[in-house]
């Protein structure tokens, strides 16, 4: 089992920074945490019963509570708070982030949603907003 050596919530950039005793360090977007929450509400009660989460691009984390010495329980700004993220699961989300983003975007598109078109699959941070100014001073 991997153990965390650091855990920081970056509310403004919506990133959970987590480092582990094997030297690995990950910046996991809140959106990824939310859509891959290990709760029954998201995972369902068996294989094939997963519930696609949509509209979570702007989700935040309002609290992050420890659960024993093995997990944390985030409270998301959309009210979701039933997922327990074990250290091993956080490590998996960080290590497999690129593939998980790709799978999530594929599932969104297959369900008829555009997804987050401003983010390339696998990107850890949302891209900067384009400047749509006309160049004239007003």
ABEGO torsion letter per residue (X at the ends): XBBBABBBBBAAAGBBBBBBAAGBBBBBBAAAAAAABABAAAAEAEBGABBBBBGAAABBBABBBBBEAABBBBBBAAGBAABBBBAAAAAAAAAAAAAAAAAAAAAAAAAGBAEBAABBBGBABBBBBBBABAGBBX
